[in-house]
Amino acid sequence: MELNLIQEKFKSLFETSGDIYTSPGRINLIGEHTDYNGGFVLPGAIDKAMYCDIKPNGTDTVRAFALDLEEYAEFGLGENDLPAKSWAKYIYGVCREMIKRGATIKGFDTVFAGDVPLGAGMSSSAALESCFGYAINDIYKLSFDRFELAKIGQATEHNYVGVNCGIMDQFASCFGKEGSLIRLDCRSLEYQYVPFNPKGYRLVLVNTCVTHELASSAYNKRRQSCENVVAAIKKHHPAVELLRDADLDKLKEVANEVSPEDYIRAEFVIEEIQRLLDIPAYLEKGDYETVGKKMYETHIGLSRKYEVSCPELDFLNDIARECGVSGSRVMGGGFGGCTINLVKNELYDGFIKRAIESYEQKFKIKPKVYDVVIKDGARKL
């Protein structure tokens, strides 16, 4: 990211200089559709991030410039000052959530930009929220900890953007650590760092560049399936609150009480939670081949049991397998977006060449390729 472009724009707009803050996007190695079932996820912050230059301006007005979009917005921080521009709602929402928690925030000037690809499932919105959350917390000495900053970002999505997301994206953006993934318990928010130093391997995302319309309605249906199964199990085991509390034996007990579709979806989630719990031990040992096998298992489950894949994603997954890639799966909610691939260095060039050429030939779209490296979370530069 060209930080000097942000600084130059800030200087030309506001005739002063500010401080630079950054917060990254994220990947999730494994653990898909487990978050709303109280399970675990395994994200890591990446070397693609949002950056802002920021300085208090002594007024009650925020003056913000989105460099990537070449758009400017001004807004107050009162309850009724919601800005019209969608990107400005994120900044306003973070400020409002802090004010609701007792913070005093005045107006500031800011220019921001980023190199987190939009719509690729790397959580550019969480990176933006965490970047401003960390920056405003620092410049006004508000003393929110990183937990609270993650919750502020999540609440911004819920209350000002209209997305009912989990906490994983903001958590990874705030808590990221170079050379580590984060094993996050989505129910208790307890977390631990798990070493991720895949020597001899590269982590690469291949973006299908498609999004299928099904996504939001299908997501709600999947969620409902999980809740239906929990309700059935709870009749026999009152302690079961979420699928995370169930196992395959408890699921089998209610096979005749739930629909076949609900059953197989719950089966995927229970298996995925177990896969995630197994993986840290392999990462500790540096056994990336077994980690890769688990990634393929996740893809098969997401495609055939949870049914959130699509022809484009399955095609890229098949190519990865044929090229000898150690691990590959759909990353994110599904119905488009990226595959995440764990690739041996010596296979990388051949895999990428074949993936791009064969995908373009079949779907008449050129996929985008993003190499990612695990880096630190939100910070001042």
Buried (B, 14 or more C-beta within 10 A) or exposed (E): BEEEEBBBBBBEBBEEEBEBBBBBBBBBBBBBBBBBBBBBBBBBBBBBBBBBBBBBBEEEBBBBBBBEEEEEBEBBBEEEBBBEBEBBBBBBBBBBBBBEEEBEBBBBBBBBBBBBBEEBBBBBBBBBBBBBBBBBBBBBEBEBEBBBBBBBBBBBBEEBBEEEBBBBBBBBBBBBBBEBBBBBBBBEEEBEBBEBEBEEBBBBBBBBBBBBEBBEEBBEBBBEBBBBBBBBBBEEEEEBEBBBBBBEEBBEBBEEBBEEBBBBBBBBBBBBBBBBBEBBEBBEEBEBEBBBBBBBBBBBBBBEBBBBBBEBBBBBBEBBEEBEBBBBBBBBBBBBBBBBBBBBEEBBEEBBEBBBEBBEEEBEEEBBBBBBEBBBBBBEE
